[in-house]
């Protein structure tokens, strides 16, 4: 059975999104002039957070104009991404009373997304410890959460505790066993003074987080679906699987500020995909199993990275209008994420939905020469796959596949060719549309020569008729001038 990564909003989530902007109007009231200026503030903050990050001389939350832009634009878009993903995140069995820690919580984006997307958790007595170095977004986010809970689900028994502290300090201060640690857009906002490398910062957060998890503890990390966001997730992934060290990332170009992944050729054999030693934690999602990532050693070759897209539908009309005015309208949304747990627990969570016959689609659909339909790349325990005739499967789908009797690799990417289990074609041969082009030196057979001459003979005969008709036409006198009499 195929399982899509993203879900559509249910009635509860839709109602929640319809209440967000009225709630923000109460929490962050704006004058008409400020409301008119809001699209320009969103555009400016977007540039600060992406291409012109060094131009942001002070934190955006200290500027009321930019703070309002963040809540009205960035918060809501982030909620939409997470609310489409969270219904598919298997949290396993949770105790009636449990603790979640949200690092770098900002305006409580992740707790708000859980509230809107996971109504099934409302009966649990969950304590969210939300930390950040900025107190104002935390407090506004908590007030927004309480307003939505009061209007949507007053029976929800969650408790929100906000703590002003950096990530490494709050983790050392927590002595209660934690069932889930979440991080949203945290890894790409490390130490700006660069006292430690990116690898060291992520390694420190990961090692400290693992120490406070209980026996059912899990970690969920999400970043923007950009090249930089995917790079942060890739670093964390290598720490989880113990595949690489910091110098490996230096070789891949960390000093240049960006690392990219590729679907290009990897020279390793299929047996090399297996782990040499078992790591204490295992990835639950999105990876189909605890394998070596087909993209890890290829970051520097081509412009591709591990992320997932879905359509930006069901968004509030206020957000759509604001996005259009700011010139930041979106047709799709994207993210990169990693969800992991201790090995024994992870194996239980993935046992029901993942197997050797399932692969995760990681690309858009594209045409493959000589084969019918469009194909997509996918990750599998055997490495990178090319699933033929799979355009109907959305990006991120965990789908059932079948391999041909003999392994066949794509000429360009060296990915293994395969098909969807429910494909209408029985084998790869039926999908071929190969039309061999004869070599220039190849001699034509007599039959082929005769066949090729037929059009030329017909053309010659037609040309002869045209010339004859032309001569006959010249013999006809011009009606406007009388014909000269013969002498």
Buried (B, 14 or more C-beta within 10 A) or exposed (E): EBBBBBBBBBEBBBBBBEBBBEBBEEBBEBEEEBBEBBBBBBBBBBEBBEEEEEEBEEEBBEBEBBBBBBBBBBBBBBBBBBBBBBBBBBBBEBEEEBBBBBBBBBBBBBBBBBBBBBBEBBEBEBBBBBBBBBEBBBBBBBBBBEBBBEEBBEEBBBEBEBBBBEBBEBBEEBEEBBBBBBBBBBBBBBEEEEEEBBBEBBBBBBEBBBEBBBEBBBBBBBBBBBBBBBBBBBBBBBBBBBBBEBEBBEEBBBEEEBBBBBBBBBEEEEEEBEEEEEBEBBBBBBBBBBBBBBBBBBBBBBEBBBBBBBEBEEBBEBBEEBBEBBEBEBEEBBBBBBBBBBBEBBBBBBEEBBEEBBBBBBBEBEEBEEBBBBBBBBBBBBBBBBBBBBBEBBBBBBBBBBBEEEEBBBEEBBBBBBBBEEBEBEEBEEBEEEEEEEEEEEEEEEEEEEEEEEEEEEEEEEEEEEEEEEEEEEEEEEEEEEEEEEE
